[in-house]
Amino acid sequence: MRGFCGYYCIVANIKVTEELQDAHNRLEFLPHINTFDSYKPHVTIAYIKKNPVTRKLIIDDLKRKLVGKKLKALKINYGYKK
């Protein structure tokens, strides 16, 4: 890809739960640079070629399948070890 101007970023916003906020608060103790004013959990799902029809189809499908659903983390991945 030569940049992202020809693409849409499909993002799912996540409701902040007590457990998620607690995890975020604990991670803030690690050395880091905070570039955002507030905590807004989200998941980047995909980058797609800029096509409004395709974008709408994907978002509508994801909304039908995921809005209001609870998803449980199965494990935590701290990075790949060779």
C-alpha positions, 0 to 999 in steps of 0.5 A, a space after each residue: 500500500 502506498 499510504 492509506 488515503 485510498 482506504 477506509 479503516 473499519 474500527 469497532 468501538 468497545 464499551 468500557 467495562 469495569 474489568 477493561 478499565 481496570 486493565 487499562 489503568 494497570 497498563 498505564 503504570 508501564 513506561 509509555 507516552 500517552 498521545 490521547 486525551 481519553 481512553 476509548 477502547 477499539 479494535 481495528 478490524 480491517 483496511 479496505 479499498 475506498 468503496 462506500 458500498 463495500 464499506 456499508 455492507 461490511 459495517 452493516 454485517 458487523 453490526 448485525 453480528 456484534 452490536 450488543 454481544 459480549 466477547 470474552 478474551 481467551 488469552 493475552 499475547 505479549 508478543 511472539 518469542 522466537 
